[in-house]
Amino acid sequence: MSSVSAAATPAIYQPDPLGVDFDQLVLPQPPDYEGAVHAVLVRHRRKLPAPAHRAALYIHGFNDYFFQREMAAEYARHGYQFFALELRKYGRALLPHQRPNNVRDIAEYFLDLDAAFKQVQAEGWTDVVLSGHSTGGLIAALYAAHRRPPELVALVLNSPFLELHQSWLRRHVAVPAAVALGARWPNLPLPAGLPDTYGQSLHRAYRGHWEYNLAWKPNHVFPVNAGWLRAIRRGQARVRRGLQITQPVLVLHSDRTTGGSAWHPDVQCTDIVLDVDHIRALAPRLGQRVTVRAVPGAVHDVFLSAPLVRTDAYQRVFAWLAGVVPAPPAAPSHIPR
């Protein structure tokens, strides 16, 4: 690994809405079909005890952004410098002229991840765990397979979006027709097809316990277009063919899927967004060393589940990481004069 030049201009982080424990760095990107583009890297400011060389980089899901202070604290407690990447056209990175989540190819996000990895490496973190939730899990897996960054040592995927949770007829008839239209008319609007019950189960203003910005993560999800659906389906097709990721991969998901169009108690202890059977069946196609674990009582975002479920999930993550990520080198012992 090449060292960073001492003459390099240091990045200038700015305060982040999450408070004094976090700051953020804008990562400018080349303009696209909507104009100016950037991503945003969020950094947890907690100082780690030396020696430390490990970092975690988290990617949020669809209709989402990073707000999970607890996740950052857990990684820091286990010796990881924590970063979260706000992808283009989401959350902190959404610009006034942009349509939320409007991309036409998953590879557009690879530029955001390239910039994030470059910055993390420039700050001295040589072993990086890439983590992603739902659509972020799909993006993380595809990035690992295509770019293969040398710093990447493991992936932690939280309910990755490997298949649509729709009927066979819709997946094999209606969706392919929409995907074909997306090649020519990428801005064609489509119904997102997700009920607002999932958001109700999370936010404290409704039936949940979490506080987050409803403008960046609304209960009624952002609309999608045919170009976005085409990008997702092409990415999922790559997974079905096999990605051959060489790094170890941990896939977490709920133990059950239930419907979520109307409120019922299981909304708060099952996955109502994706079919966990799809995740279980497709996860082995990600790579050579894939571990799949069901977390009983988890919701779609495992780390937004009830407290005891989250504790179980974090224990699984860090027990697994302890076995696959190199430990920091021991500090040199003091030799008395």
ZASEKE-149687 format. One record per residue: residue in three letters; x negated, y, z negated of N, C-alpha, C, CB in turn. Coordinates in steps of 0.2 Angstrom, whole numbers, plus 5000, padded with zeros to 4 digits. Atoms other than C-alpha are relative to their C-alpha. Glycine has a CB too. Layout:
N
ALAXYZXYZXYZXYZ;...
This chain:
337
MET499649945000500050005000499650065000500550004994;SER500449945000499350175005500250044995500050035007;SER499949955005499150304992500350065003499450014995;VAL499749944998500150464993499450065000500650024997;SER500549955000499050614998500150054995499950035007;ALA499949955005498650734984500250065002499350004996;ALA499849934997498950874996500750005002499550015005;ALA499350004998500650825000500550044996500349925000;THR499549955003502050954996500549964996500350045005;PRO499550045004503050884981500750025002499850024993;ALA499349994999504850864983500350044995500449935001;ILE499749965005505950994975500749984998500050075002;TYR499450025002507350914965500450064997499949944995;GLN499649955003508851014960500549974995500550035006;PRO499650035005510050994945500649965004500350064996;ASP499550044997511450864948500650014996499849925000;PRO499449995004513250874943500149954994500649995004;LEU499950055006513050714931499650034994499649945002;GLY500349975006512050824919499350005000500349974994;VAL500749995001510350844912499649945001499850034993;ASP500450064999509850664914499949985007500349944996;PHE500150014993509950674932499850065004500749975003;ASP500149954995509350774947500149975007499350044999;GLN499850034993509550764966499550045005500750025001;LEU500449974994508550794982500449995006499349965000;VAL499750004993509250834999499549975005500350075002;LEU500550034994508550725013500350025006500049924999;PRO499749984994508850815029499949945005499650065002;GLN500150054995509150705044500250035007500649944999;PRO499949974994509250735063500850015001499749965006;PRO499349994999510950805069500349945004500150075004;ASP499750054996512250685076500650035004500349944995;TYR499549984996513850695086500550054996500449955002;GLU499649955004514650805072499650064998500349974994;GLY500449945002513150925069499549984995500450054998;ALA500550015005512050945054500249944996499950064996;VAL499950065004511750785043499550004995500049945005;HIS500550025005510950745027500249954995499850074996;ALA499950055006510850615013499850044994499749935001;VAL500249975006510650654995499749944995500550044996;LEU500350055004509450554983500150034993499349995001;VAL499949995007509950554965499549964995500849994997;ARG500550035004508650524952500250004992499350035001;HIS499950005008508850474933499350024997500149934998;ARG500649965003507650584923499749964994500250074999;ARG500350035006507250464909499349975002500549944998;LYS500750024999505450434907499949934998499550054996;LEU500150075002504850254907499349994997500049965006;PRO500750015003503450184896499549975005500149954994;ALA500550034996501850154905499749934997499450055001;PRO500049994993501350054914500749985003499449965003;ALA499450014996502850054926499950015007500650044997;HIS500149994993502950024944500649985004499449955003;ARG499450034997504749954947500550065000500249944996;ALA499449964999506250054954500649965002499850065004;ALA499350024997508050024958500350055004500549974995;LEU499649964995508950104973500749985001499550015006;TYR499350025000510850094972500350045006500350024994;ILE499549974995512050124987500749994998499849975007;HIS499350005001513850164984500449965005500350074998;GLY499550034995515350084993500450055004500549954996;PHE499649954996516650155005500550044995500449955004;ASN499649965004517750294998499750014993500749975000;ASP500450005007516450314984499450045000499849924999;TYR500649965001514950404977499749974994500150075000;PHE500350035006513750374963500250054994499250005001;PHE499849975006514350424946499949964993500850025000;GLN500150055005513850274935499450014996500049935003;ARG500649995005512750344921499849944997500250054995;GLU500250065004512850174912499549965004500649964998;MET500550044996512050084927499350035000500350005007;ALA500649975001510650204927499649994994500050085001;ALA500350015006510350184909499849934999500550024994;GLU500250075000510349994910499449995004500649965003;TYR500650014997509049994923499450034997500150035008;ALA500649975003507950114914499849964993500250074998;ARG500150045006508150014898499649935001500749984996;HIS500450064998507449864907499450015005500549955004;GLY500749994997505949954914500050025008499649954999;TYR499949984993506650024931500150075001500549965004;GLN499849934999506550204937500649995005499450035004;PHE499450014996508350224944500150065005500649994995;PHE499849954995508850314960500749975003499450005006;ALA499450024996510550314969500050045007500650014996;LEU500049964994510750364987500750015002499649965006;GLU499349984997512250464993499950005007500250074997;LEU500050004993512450415011500350065004500349945003;ARG499749954996512850535025500750005000499750005007;LYS499349994999514650605025500449964994500249975006;TYR499750035006514950535007499850054994499849934998;GLY500249975006515050624990499650075001499749964996;ARG500549955000513650744987499850025007499449994996;ALA500249994994513150725005500550025006499649945003;LEU499549994996514750765013500050085002500749984998;LEU500149934998514650935023500750025003499550015006;PRO499449984999516151045027500349985008500150075000;HIS499850014993516151005046500149935002499550035005;GLN500050074999516050815044500749974998499549974996;ARG499450045002517450685043499749954995500349965006;PRO500350045004517150575028499849935003500449994994;ASN500250074997516250405032500049995007500449954997;ASN499950004993516250445050499349985004500250065003;VAL500650034997514850335058500249965006499549974996;ARG499850044995514850235074499549945001499950045007;ASP500450065000513450115070499750004993499450015005;ILE500350015007512750045053499350035000500149934998;ALA500749985000511050085059499950084999499749995007;GLU500049935001511450275057499850014992500750045001;TYR500249995007511250245038499349984999500549954996;PHE500750025001509550165040499550065000499849955006;LEU500449945000508850335043500050034993500250065005;ASP499949985007509550385026499649964995500750004998;LEU500450045004508750235018499350015001500249935001;ASP500749994998507150265027499750064996499850015007;ALA500249945004507050435019499949994993500450065002;ALA500050015007507450375002499449954998500749964998;PHE500650045002506150235002499450045001500049945005;LYS500649964999504850355008499950044994500150055006;GLN500149955006505250474993499949964994500750044999;VAL500150045005505350334981499249975000500449945000;GLN500750024999503650264987499550064998499849975007;ALA500449945001502950444987499950024992500250065004;GLU500049995007503350454968499649954996500750014998;GLY500450055003502350304965500349934998499750024994;TRP499750065001503550164964499949955005500850014998;THR500350044995502850014973500549945001499449984998;ASP499650065000504149874969500850034999499949954995;VAL499449975000505949924973500649945001500150055006;VAL499450055000507549824970500650045003500349984993;LEU499449974997508949874982500649974998499950005008;SER499450035002510649864976500650045003500150024992;GLY499449974996512349894985500649974998499950005007;HIS499450025002514149894981500550005006500350044995;SER499550004995515449834994499750025007500650054999;THR500349984994515149925010499250025000500350065003;GLY500749985002513449985002499649935000500050034994;GLY500350075000513149795000499849985007500449954996;LEU500150024993513349765018499450045003500750015004;ILE500549954997512249915023499349974997500150074998;ALA500750025003510849855011499849945003500149994992;ALA500250074997510849675018499850015007500649954999;LEU500249994993510749735036499450045000500650045003;TYR500649965000509449865031499449954999500050064995;ALA500650045002508349735023499849955005500249964994;ALA500150054994508549615038499650045006500649975002;HIS500249964994508149755051499350034998500550055002;ARG500649965002506849865042499549974997500350064997;ARG500550045004506049745030499450054997499649955004;PRO500449965003505249885020499549964995500350064996;PRO500450045004503649825011500150014993499350025002;GLU499949995007504149894994500649964998500250074999;LEU499450035002505749794994499849934997500549995006;VAL500150075004505649644981500649964999499650024994;ALA499450045001507449594979500650045001500049984992;LEU499449974999509249634982500549984995500349995008;VAL499450025005510749644970500650035004499950034993;LEU499449984997512349654979500749984996500149965007;ASN499450005004514049684970500650005005500050074995;SER499450014995515549624980499850025007500650034996;PRO500149974993514749654997500649985005499349965002;PHE499450004995515949685011499849965006500250085002;LEU500250054995515549535022500649985005499749944997;GLU499450014996517349515029500550044998500149924999;LEU499449965002518949605030500549954996500450025007;HIS499550045004520249555017500750015003500050024993;GLN499349994996521749545030500249935002499950055006;SER499850074998522749405037499649985006500850015002;TRP500450034995522049285050500250045007500249935001;LEU499749974993523249365064499750075001500750014999;ARG500349934999522549545060499350005001500250044993;ARG500750004999520749495059499849975007499749954995;HIS500250034994520849395075500350035006500149935000;VAL499649974994522049495086500050084999500749985000;ALA500049935000522349675080499450034999500550024994;VAL500649975001520649715073499550005006499649964994;PRO500450004994519749655089500250055005500049935003;ALA499849954996520849765099499850074998500850005001;ALA500249935003520449915088499350015001500250014993;VAL500750004999518649875089499850025007499649934998;ALA500149984993518749875108500150075002500449955004;LEU499849934999519550045108499550044997500750014997;GLY500549965003518250105096499350015004499849974994;ALA500649994996516850085109500150065005499949945005;ARG499849944996517750215120500350064997500549985006;TRP499749955004518750315108499850004993500850005001;PRO500250015007517750315092500450044995499350014999;ASN499649965005518850455084500749984999499950075002;LEU499350025001520450365086500249984993500149935005;PRO499850015007521250365069500349934999500450054997;LEU499750065002521750205060500250004993499549945001;PRO499850005007522650165044499449964996500749964999;ALA500550035004521350115030500349934997499850044995;GLY499750065003522549985023499949984993499849955005;LEU500150015007522050005005500550034996499350024999;PRO499549975004523350034992499650054994500449954996;ASP500349965005523050164978500049974993500450075000;THR500050035007523250044964499349994997500349935000;TYR500750015002521350014964499750064996499549975005;GLY500249945003520950194960500450014994500150065005;GLN499650005007522350194947499749964995500749995001;SER500350045005521550054938499350024997499949935003;LEU500749985002519850144937500050074996499650015006;HIS500149935002520150334934500450014993500350055005;ARG499749995007520550394916500750045000499650034995;ALA499449974999521950504923500649965001499950065005;TYR499550054999522950354927500049944995499949975008;ARG500050065004522750174920499349984998500449955003;GLY500750035001520850164919499650044995499650015006;HIS500449975006519350234908499450045003499849944996;TRP500649964998518150314920500250075002499849965006;GLU499949934998517950494924499550015006499850054994;TYR500449984994517350544942500450055004499949935004;ASN499749944996517750674955500549975005499450035004;LEU499550034996519350624964500050035007500750014997;ALA500149984993518850734979499549965004499850085000;TRP500550044997517450624982500249925000499350004997;LYS499850075001518250454977500850004999499749964994;PRO499349995001520150484980500449934999500350045005;ASN499650065000521450354975500349985007500650014995;HIS499850014994522250374992499450005005500650045003;VAL500750004997520650325002500050045006499849935002;PHE500149964994519950425016500249965006499250025000;PRO499950044994520550385033499449975004500550055005;VAL500550024996519550285045500150015007499849924998;ASN499849994993519350285064499749935003499650065003;ALA500250064996519050155077499249995001500350005007;GLY500850004999517150195079499749974993499750065001;TRP500250035006516950155060500149934999500350044994;LEU499850075000517849995061499649965005500849995002;ARG500450034995516849945076499349994997499950035007;ALA500650015004515249975066500049954995499850074998;ILE499950055005515849875052500049935002500650024995;ARG499950074997516349725062499449985003500650005005;ARG500650024997514749725072499549984994499750065004;GLY500550025006513749725055500249934997500050054995;GLN499850065003514849585048499949945005500750004999;ALA500250054995514549485064499349984999500250025007;ARG500750025001512749495061499949964994499650074999;VAL500150045006512949425044500349935001500550034994;ARG499850074998513949275051499549965004500750015004;ARG500550044996512549235063499449994995499850055006;GLY500550015005511349245048499550055000499649935002;LEU500549945001510149385042499349984999500250054995;GLN500750025002508649285036499650054996499749985007;ILE500349965004508249405023499549964996500550044995;THR500650045003506549345015500050014992499450015003;GLN500049985007506749434998500649964996500150074999;PRO499450035004507849354984500650045000499749984993;VAL499449965000509649404984500449984995500350005007;LEU499550025005510849404970500750035002499950034993;VAL499349984998512749414975500449994994500249975006;LEU499550015005513949454961500750025003499950054994;HIS499349984998515849454963500549974995500249965007;SER499550035005517449424953500149935001500750045001;ASP499950074999518049254950500749995004500149974993;ARG499350004997519849294958500150065004500549994994;THR499749944996520649394971500849994999499849995008;THR499349995001522449454969500250055005500350004993;GLY499749954996523649564979500050064996500649985003;GLY500049945003523649744975500450065002499350034999;SER499549954997525049834984500450034995500449975006;ALA499649975006526049854968499649984994500749965000;TRP500350005007525449874950500249934997500150064996;HIS499950065004525249714940499449994995500149935004;PRO500650005005524049674925499449975003500249964994;ASP500650034998522849574935499650055005500249945005;VAL500449954996522349724945499450024996500550075001;GLN500549985004521249764930499549954998500250034994;CYS500550065001520349594930499949955006500349964994;THR500250044994520249534948499850055006500749965002;ASP500249964994519649594965500750015004499449975004;ILE499449994995521149674975499850035006500550044996;VAL500249974994520049744988499749955005499450054999;LEU500350054996519049594995500249934998499350015001;ASP499950075001519349404996499349974997500349965006;VAL500650035003518049324984499849945004500149994993;ASP500250064997518149164994499650025007500749965002;HIS500449984995517449255009499350024998500350075004;ILE500749985003516049324999499649944998500050054994;ARG500350065002515649154992499849965006500549964996;ALA500250044994515649075009499550035005500749995004;LEU500549974995514649205019499350024996500350065002;ALA500649985004513349255005499449955002500150004993;PRO500650044999512249105009499750025007500249935000;ARG500249984993512049175027499550065000500550015005;LEU500449945001511149325020499249995001500150044994;GLY500750015000509449245018499849934997499750054996;GLN500350065002508349105012500149994992499350005002;ARG500050015007508449134993500650044997499450024997;VAL499449965002510249184989500349974994500550005005;THR499650025006511049164971500750035000499650014994;VAL499349975001512949184970500349994994500449975006;ARG499750015006513749214954500750034999499650034994;ALA499349975001515649244950500050024993500549945001;VAL499949975007515949354935500750004998499750085000;PRO499350005002517549314926500350064998500149944995;GLY499749945002518749454924499850065003499950014993;ALA500249944997517849574935500550035005499349985004;VAL499649964994518649704947499550005006500350074998;HIS500450004994518049734964499350034999500450055005;ASP500649985002516649844958499849974993499950085000;VAL500150045006515949724945499850054994499549955001;PHE500249965006515149864935500450064998499350035003;LEU499549965003516749964933500549964996500350045006;SER499650055004517549814924500150024993499849935001;ALA500049995007518049804906499349994997500549954997;PRO500650005003516649824894499649934999500050034993;LEU500350065001516349644889499849975007500549954997;VAL500250034993516349594908499450045003500650015005;ARG500649964998515149734912499349974996500050074999;THR500650035004513949664898499849945003500250004993;ASP500250064997514049494905499750015007500749965001;ALA500349994993513649564923499350024999500550055004;TYR500749975001512149664917499649954998500050064996;GLN500450055002511549514908499749955005500349964994;ARG500150044995511649414923499550035005500649985004;VAL500449964995510749544934499350004997500250075001;PHE500749995003509249574922499749934998500050044994;ALA500350075001509049384918499749985007500549954997;TRP500250024993508949354937499450045002500650015005;LEU500649954998507749504940499449984996500250074999;ALA500650025004506649444926499649945003500249984993;GLY500350064997506349284936499750015007500549955000;VAL500249994993506049364953499650065002500650005005;VAL500449944999505249534951499450004996500450064998;PRO500650005004503449544946500050054994499450025004;ALA500049965006503249604928499450065001499949964994;PRO500549955000502249764925499349984997500250074996;PRO500750035003500349734922500050034993499450035004;ALA500149995007499849734904499650064999499749944996;ALA500449945001499249894897499349984997500350054995;PRO500650025003497349884893500050014993499450045003;SER500050005008497049844875499450054998499849934998;HIS500449955003496149964864499449974997500350054995;ILE500650035002494349924861499650054995499549985006;PRO500349955005493650004844499350015002500149974993;ARG500849995000491950084845499649974995499950085000;
